[in-house]
Amino acid sequence: GLLIPHCARMLTGSNNRFVTPVSISLGASFMIVIDTLSRSISVIELPLSVLTAIIGAPVFISLLKKNRGTLK
C-alpha cells in the first residue's frame, strides 16, 4: 500500500493528475502479479499480505534510504 504510490511518483513526477492513474494501474498490476505468485509458489495458497510484505518492505526501505537526503 505504501510502495506503489512512491513508485508512481518517481515515474511521473509530483503532478497528482498523472500520479493517481499511474498509481491505480501499478497497484492493480502489482496485486495481480502477487496473486498469481501466491497461487503458483506452493501447494497451499500463501496469504497475499505475506508476499506483499516480503517484496514491499525491502523495496520501501531502499526507497527511504535513497531519498533520505532529499526530504529535508
N, CA, C and O atoms as a printed pandas DataFrame, in Angstrom:
     atom_number atom_name residue_name chain_id  residue_number  x_coord  y_coord  z_coord
0              1         N          GLY        A               1    0.791   -1.192    0.000
1              2        CA          GLY        A               1    0.000    0.000    0.000
2              3         C          GLY        A               1    0.839    1.265    0.000
3              4         O          GLY        A               1    0.393    2.300   -0.494
4              5         N          LEU        A               2    2.037    1.201    0.541
5              6        CA          LEU        A               2    2.894    2.387    0.587
6              7         C          LEU        A               2    3.874    2.447   -0.570
7              8         O          LEU        A               2    4.315    3.527   -0.960
8              9         N          LEU        A               3    4.204    1.327   -1.100
9             10        CA          LEU        A               3    5.244    1.252   -2.128
10            11         C          LEU        A               3    4.767    1.783   -3.475
11            12         O          LEU        A               3    5.500    2.529   -4.124
12            13         N          ILE        A               4    3.599    1.433   -3.902
13            14        CA          ILE        A               4    3.119    1.753   -5.244
14            15         C          ILE        A               4    2.982    3.266   -5.476
15            16         O          ILE        A               4    3.429    3.743   -6.519
16            17         N          PRO        A               5    2.394    4.036   -4.565
17            18        CA          PRO        A               5    2.321    5.480   -4.821
18            19         C          PRO        A               5    3.696    6.144   -4.920
19            20         O          PRO        A               5    3.881    7.081   -5.697
20            21         N          HIS        A               6    4.652    5.662   -4.138
21            22        CA          HIS        A               6    6.011    6.211   -4.233
22            23         C          HIS        A               6    6.638    5.891   -5.584
23            24         O          HIS        A               6    7.287    6.745   -6.188
24            25         N          CYS        A               7    6.450    4.682   -6.051
25            26        CA          CYS        A               7    6.972    4.318   -7.380
26            27         C          CYS        A               7    6.288    5.129   -8.475
27            28         O          CYS        A               7    6.939    5.564   -9.425
28            29         N          ALA        A               8    4.991    5.333   -8.348
29            30        CA          ALA        A               8    4.267    6.129   -9.338
30            31         C          ALA        A               8    4.775    7.562   -9.340
31            32         O          ALA        A               8    4.921    8.164  -10.403
32            33         N          ARG        A               9    5.043    8.111   -8.174
33            34        CA          ARG        A               9    5.563    9.473   -8.080
34            35         C          ARG        A               9    6.961    9.568   -8.675
35            36         O          ARG        A               9    7.308   10.583   -9.279
36            37         N          MET        A              10    7.763    8.529   -8.513
37            38        CA          MET        A              10    9.098    8.510   -9.108
38            39         C          MET        A              10    9.006    8.446  -10.633
39            40         O          MET        A              10    9.844    9.024  -11.325
40            41         N          LEU        A              11    8.004    7.757  -11.159
41            42        CA          LEU        A              11    7.845    7.626  -12.609
42            43         C          LEU        A              11    7.269    8.878  -13.265
43            44         O          LEU        A              11    7.667    9.233  -14.375
44            45         N          THR        A              12    6.336    9.550  -12.589
45            46        CA          THR        A              12    5.606   10.631  -13.236
46            47         C          THR        A              12    5.942   12.014  -12.730
47            48         O          THR        A              12    5.606   12.995  -13.394
48            49         N          GLY        A              13    6.586   12.141  -11.593
49            50        CA          GLY        A              13    6.829   13.459  -11.021
50            51         C          GLY        A              13    5.789   13.765   -9.957
51            52         O          GLY        A              13    5.118   12.860   -9.461
52            53         N          SER        A              14    5.655   15.030   -9.609
53            54        CA          SER        A              14    4.785   15.377   -8.486
54            55         C          SER        A              14    3.394   15.857   -8.891
55            56         O          SER        A              14    2.621   16.272   -8.028
56            57         N          ASN        A              15    3.060   15.813  -10.165
57            58        CA          ASN        A              15    1.742   16.243  -10.618
58            59         C          ASN        A              15    0.718   15.145  -10.313
59            60         O          ASN        A              15    0.764   14.063  -10.900
60            61         N          ASN        A              16   -0.206   15.433   -9.390
61            62        CA          ASN        A              16   -1.181   14.420   -8.968
62            63         C          ASN        A              16   -2.142   14.019  -10.067
63            64         O          ASN        A              16   -2.775   12.967   -9.979
64            65         N          ARG        A              17   -2.264   14.832  -11.095
65            66        CA          ARG        A              17   -3.125   14.464  -12.218
66            67         C          ARG        A              17   -2.600   13.214  -12.920
67            68         O          ARG        A              17   -3.379   12.441  -13.477
68            69         N          PHE        A              18   -1.292   13.017  -12.894
69            70        CA          PHE        A              18   -0.689   11.837  -13.509
70            71         C          PHE        A              18   -0.386   10.748  -12.487
71            72         O          PHE        A              18   -0.427    9.561  -12.812
72            73         N          VAL        A              19   -0.085   11.142  -11.262
73            74        CA          VAL        A              19    0.295   10.163  -10.230
74            75         C          VAL        A              19   -0.869    9.235   -9.891
75            76         O          VAL        A              19   -0.672    8.029   -9.737
76            77         N          THR        A              20   -2.064    9.776   -9.775
77            78        CA          THR        A              20   -3.216    8.965   -9.355
78            79         C          THR        A              20   -3.541    7.840  -10.335
79            80         O          THR        A              20   -3.678    6.698   -9.896
80            81         N          PRO        A              21   -3.672    8.100  -11.644
81            82        CA          PRO        A              21   -3.976    6.977  -12.547
82            83         C          PRO        A              21   -2.831    5.969  -12.656
83            84         O          PRO        A              21   -3.068    4.766  -12.764
84            85         N          VAL        A              22   -1.594    6.459  -12.627
85            86        CA          VAL        A              22   -0.455    5.547  -12.698
86            87         C          VAL        A              22   -0.391    4.698  -11.433
87            88         O          VAL        A              22   -0.084    3.508  -11.498
88            89         N          SER        A              23   -0.680    5.305  -10.286
89            90        CA          SER        A              23   -0.690    4.570   -9.025
90            91         C          SER        A              23   -1.767    3.490   -9.020
91            92         O          SER        A              23   -1.528    2.375   -8.554
92            93         N          ILE        A              24   -2.934    3.812   -9.528
93            94        CA          ILE        A              24   -4.023    2.826   -9.598
94            95         C          ILE        A              24   -3.638    1.675  -10.520
95            96         O          ILE        A              24   -3.855    0.510  -10.187
96            97         N          SER        A              25   -3.069    1.998  -11.672
97            98        CA          SER        A              25   -2.667    0.951  -12.626
98            99         C          SER        A              25   -1.557    0.079  -12.081
99           100         O          SER        A              25   -1.604   -1.146  -12.200
100          101         N          LEU        A              26   -0.548    0.713  -11.476
101          102        CA          LEU        A              26    0.554   -0.066  -10.891
102          103         C          LEU        A              26    0.080   -0.935   -9.731
103          104         O          LEU        A              26    0.509   -2.081   -9.592
104          105         N          GLY        A              27   -0.803   -0.391   -8.900
105          106        CA          GLY        A              27   -1.328   -1.154   -7.764
106          107         C          GLY        A              27   -2.111   -2.380   -8.212
107          108         O          GLY        A              27   -1.960   -3.465   -7.650
108          109         N          ALA        A              28   -2.943   -2.199   -9.222
109          110        CA          ALA        A              28   -3.725   -3.327   -9.728
110          111         C          ALA        A              28   -2.813   -4.380  -10.361
111          112         O          ALA        A              28   -2.998   -5.578  -10.145
112          113         N          SER        A              29   -1.839   -3.930  -11.136
113          114        CA          SER        A              29   -0.896   -4.871  -11.764
114          115         C          SER        A              29   -0.080   -5.608  -10.719
115          116         O          SER        A              29    0.141   -6.814  -10.829
116          117         N          PHE        A              30    0.368   -4.879   -9.704
117          118        CA          PHE        A              30    1.152   -5.489   -8.628
118          119         C          PHE        A              30    0.343   -6.561   -7.907
119          120         O          PHE        A              30    0.867   -7.637   -7.618
120          121         N          MET        A              31   -0.924   -6.285   -7.614
121          122        CA          MET        A              31   -1.746   -7.262   -6.910
122          123         C          MET        A              31   -2.053   -8.480   -7.771
123          124         O          MET        A              31   -2.165   -9.589   -7.248
124          125         N          ILE        A              32   -2.190   -8.297   -9.075
125          126        CA          ILE        A              32   -2.394   -9.449   -9.964
126          127         C          ILE        A              32   -1.157  -10.328   -9.975
127          128         O          ILE        A              32   -1.264  -11.553   -9.916
128          129         N          VAL        A              33    0.015   -9.715  -10.050
129          130        CA          VAL        A              33    1.261  -10.488  -10.033
130          131         C          VAL        A              33    1.427  -11.209   -8.696
131          132         O          VAL        A              33    1.801  -12.381   -8.674
132          133         N          ILE        A              34    1.156  -10.531   -7.593
133          134        CA          ILE        A              34    1.272  -11.147   -6.268
134          135         C          ILE        A              34    0.277  -12.292   -6.115
135          136         O          ILE        A              34    0.624  -13.331   -5.554
136          137         N          ASP        A              35   -0.941  -12.127   -6.599
137          138        CA          ASP        A              35   -1.947  -13.191   -6.513
138          139         C          ASP        A              35   -1.531  -14.404   -7.332
139          140         O          ASP        A              35   -1.702  -15.543   -6.898
140          141         N          THR        A              36   -0.988  -14.159   -8.507
141          142        CA          THR        A              36   -0.512  -15.267   -9.342
142          143         C          THR        A              36    0.640  -16.000   -8.669
143          144         O          THR        A              36    0.679  -17.230   -8.667
144          145         N          LEU        A              37    1.579  -15.247   -8.095
145          146        CA          LEU        A              37    2.687  -15.884   -7.364
146          147         C          LEU        A              37    2.184  -16.667   -6.165
147          148         O          LEU        A              37    2.663  -17.767   -5.888
148          149         N          SER        A              38    1.229  -16.106   -5.464
149          150        CA          SER        A              38    0.677  -16.764   -4.279
150          151         C          SER        A              38    0.054  -18.109   -4.619
151          152         O          SER        A              38    0.189  -19.074   -3.867
152          153         N          ARG        A              39   -0.616  -18.166   -5.738
153          154        CA          ARG        A              39   -1.289  -19.409   -6.120
154          155         C          ARG        A              39   -0.340  -20.437   -6.736
155          156         O          ARG        A              39   -0.624  -21.634   -6.703
156          157         N          SER        A              40    0.775  -19.985   -7.293
157          158        CA          SER        A              40    1.647  -20.919   -8.001
158          159         C          SER        A              40    2.930  -21.273   -7.262
159          160         O          SER        A              40    3.646  -22.179   -7.687
160          161         N          ILE        A              41    3.236  -20.587   -6.177
161          162        CA          ILE        A              41    4.514  -20.814   -5.494
162          163         C          ILE        A              41    4.533  -22.131   -4.713
163          164         O          ILE        A              41    5.573  -22.786   -4.636
164          165         N          SER        A              42    3.417  -22.519   -4.145
165          166        CA          SER        A              42    3.391  -23.756   -3.370
166          167         C          SER        A              42    2.021  -24.415   -3.485
167          168         O          SER        A              42    1.103  -23.892   -4.118
168          169         N          VAL        A              43    1.919  -25.579   -2.852
169          170        CA          VAL        A              43    0.670  -26.337   -2.906
170          171         C          VAL        A              43   -0.435  -25.607   -2.150
171          172         O          VAL        A              43   -1.569  -25.519   -2.623
172          173         N          ILE        A              44   -0.093  -25.081   -0.963
173          174        CA          ILE        A              44   -1.084  -24.307   -0.228
174          175         C          ILE        A              44   -0.974  -22.845   -0.660
175          176         O          ILE        A              44    0.115  -22.366   -0.974
176          177         N          GLU        A              45   -2.080  -22.157   -0.674
177          178        CA          GLU        A              45   -2.100  -20.764   -1.105
178          179         C          GLU        A              45   -1.590  -19.872    0.022
179          180         O          GLU        A              45   -2.145  -19.864    1.120
180          181         N          LEU        A              46   -0.531  -19.125   -0.261
181          182        CA          LEU        A              46    0.016  -18.197    0.724
182          183         C          LEU        A              46   -0.856  -16.951    0.803
183          184         O          LEU        A              46   -1.423  -16.527   -0.204
184          185         N          PRO        A              47   -0.968  -16.366    1.981
185          186        CA          PRO        A              47   -1.713  -15.105    2.078
186          187         C          PRO        A              47   -1.024  -14.000    1.276
187          188         O          PRO        A              47    0.204  -13.924    1.247
188          189         N          LEU        A              48   -1.803  -13.159    0.636
189          190        CA          LEU        A              48   -1.242  -12.083   -0.171
190          191         C          LEU        A              48   -0.425  -11.114    0.674
191          192         O          LEU        A              48    0.566  -10.555    0.205
192          193         N          SER        A              49   -0.843  -10.920    1.915
193          194        CA          SER        A              49   -0.127   -9.979    2.776
194          195         C          SER        A              49    1.295  -10.428    3.059
195          196         O          SER        A              49    2.185   -9.596    3.232
196          197         N          VAL        A              50    1.519  -11.738    3.107
197          198        CA          VAL        A              50    2.867  -12.242    3.344
198          199         C          VAL        A              50    3.778  -11.912    2.167
199          200         O          VAL        A              50    4.900  -11.440    2.354
200          201         N          LEU        A              51    3.294  -12.159    0.963
201          202        CA          LEU        A              51    4.115  -11.873   -0.214
202          203         C          LEU        A              51    4.324  -10.382   -0.429
203          204         O          LEU        A              51    5.420   -9.958   -0.796
204          205         N          THR        A              52    3.294   -9.588   -0.207
205          206        CA          THR        A              52    3.475   -8.150   -0.379
206          207         C          THR        A              52    4.450   -7.597    0.656
207          208         O          THR        A              52    5.205   -6.672    0.355
208          209         N          ALA        A              53    4.447   -8.144    1.860
209          210        CA          ALA        A              53    5.392   -7.695    2.881
210          211         C          ALA        A              53    6.816   -8.123    2.531
211          212         O          ALA        A              53    7.761   -7.359    2.726
212          213         N          ILE        A              54    6.969   -9.347    2.012
213          214        CA          ILE        A              54    8.299   -9.833    1.651
214          215         C          ILE        A              54    8.893   -9.005    0.519
215          216         O          ILE        A              54   10.092   -8.727    0.516
216          217         N          ILE        A              55    8.074   -8.615   -0.425
217          218        CA          ILE        A              55    8.557   -7.825   -1.554
218          219         C          ILE        A              55    8.580   -6.340   -1.220
219          220         O          ILE        A              55    9.549   -5.649   -1.535
220          221         N          GLY        A              56    7.536   -5.851   -0.594
221          222        CA          GLY        A              56    7.381   -4.421   -0.385
222          223         C          GLY        A              56    8.297   -3.813    0.662
223          224         O          GLY        A              56    8.797   -2.704    0.473
224          225         N          ALA        A              57    8.525   -4.513    1.757
225          226        CA          ALA        A              57    9.326   -3.933    2.841
226          227         C          ALA        A              57   10.760   -3.616    2.419
227          228         O          ALA        A              57   11.214   -2.496    2.656
228          229         N          PRO        A              58   11.491   -4.540    1.808
229          230        CA          PRO        A              58   12.861   -4.194    1.404
230          231         C          PRO        A              58   12.923   -3.083    0.355
231          232         O          PRO        A              58   13.816   -2.238    0.393
232          233         N          VAL        A              59   11.979   -3.089   -0.573
233          234        CA          VAL        A              59   11.970   -2.046   -1.609
234          235         C          VAL        A              59   11.634   -0.692   -0.984
235          236         O          VAL        A              59   12.236    0.318   -1.347
236          237         N          PHE        A              60   10.686   -0.657   -0.055
237          238        CA          PHE        A              60   10.318    0.593    0.592
238          239         C          PHE        A              60   11.462    1.125    1.445
239          240         O          PHE        A              60   11.703    2.332    1.465
240          241         N          ILE        A              61   12.166    0.253    2.143
241          242        CA          ILE        A              61   13.315    0.678    2.938
242          243         C          ILE        A              61   14.414    1.236    2.042
243          244         O          ILE        A              61   15.050    2.233    2.386
244          245         N          SER        A              62   14.639    0.601    0.898
245          246        CA          SER        A              62   15.656    1.126   -0.022
246          247         C          SER        A              62   15.233    2.478   -0.593
247          248         O          SER        A              62   16.084    3.343   -0.803
248          249         N          LEU        A              63   13.940    2.682   -0.850
249          250        CA          LEU        A              63   13.460    3.983   -1.308
250          251         C          LEU        A              63   13.660    5.053   -0.239
251          252         O          LEU        A              63   14.035    6.185   -0.546
252          253         N          LEU        A              64   13.407    4.687    1.018
253          254        CA          LEU        A              64   13.612    5.640    2.106
254          255         C          LEU        A              64   15.080    6.019    2.242
255          256         O          LEU        A              64   15.403    7.190    2.445
256          257         N          LYS        A              65   15.963    5.042    2.133
257          258        CA          LYS        A              65   17.394    5.330    2.228
258          259         C          LYS        A              65   17.870    6.169    1.053
259          260         O          LYS        A              65   18.716    7.048    1.213
260          261         N          LYS        A              66   17.323    5.896   -0.134
261          262        CA          LYS        A              66   17.726    6.630   -1.336
262          263         C          LYS        A              66   17.301    8.091   -1.245
263          264         O          LYS        A              66   18.066    8.982   -1.614
264          265         N          ASN        A              67   16.090    8.343   -0.759
265          266        CA          ASN        A              67   15.548    9.697   -0.688
266          267         C          ASN        A              67   15.796   10.384    0.638
267          268         O          ASN        A              67   15.223   11.444    0.891
268          269         N          ARG        A              68   16.611    9.828    1.472
269          270        CA          ARG        A              68   16.832   10.355    2.816
270          271         C          ARG        A              68   17.374   11.782    2.806
271          272         O          ARG        A              68   16.929   12.620    3.590
272          273         N          GLY        A              69   18.319   12.056    1.934
273          274        CA          GLY        A              69   18.917   13.370    1.893
274          275         C          GLY        A              69   18.068   14.419    1.203
275          276         O          GLY        A              69   18.292   15.613    1.403
276          277         N          THR        A              70   17.096   14.009    0.393
277          278        CA          THR        A              70   16.311   14.968   -0.366
278          279         C          THR        A              70   15.038   15.402    0.346
279          280         O          THR        A              70   14.349   16.298   -0.141
280          281         N          LEU        A              71   14.703   14.800    1.477
281          282        CA          LEU        A              71   13.445   15.120    2.164
282          283         C          LEU        A              71   13.618   16.159    3.256
283          284         O          LEU        A              71   12.706   16.326    4.065
284          285         N          LYS        A              72   14.707   16.846    3.321
285          286        CA          LYS        A              72   14.950   17.815    4.388
286          287         C          LYS        A              72   14.161   19.055    4.238
287          288         O          LYS        A              72   14.268   19.959    5.067
